[in-house]
């Protein structure tokens, strides 16, 4: 029933090998999880960049519209100050 020295060394080696293999297997699981997280972060980054480009485009369009309004504002004020014409008739 008693284990020999050789059997104890073999059992200890087998135990260490099992612990190491379980540890490495859990590392692989974490690598998969990190890869999934990185993939989602890349997708979010792409979406954020797209939203930033859309916002910049909208800002430029708004600035162009404001410039056009500024250009016609003087003409509108001039027309409002002009004397009223009397209708013919």
Secondary structure, DSSP 8 states (H G I E B T S, - for coil): ----HHHHHHHHHHHHHHHHHHHHHHHHHHHHHHHHHHHHHHHHHHHHHHHHHHHHHHHHHHHHHHHHHHHHHHHHHHHHHS-------
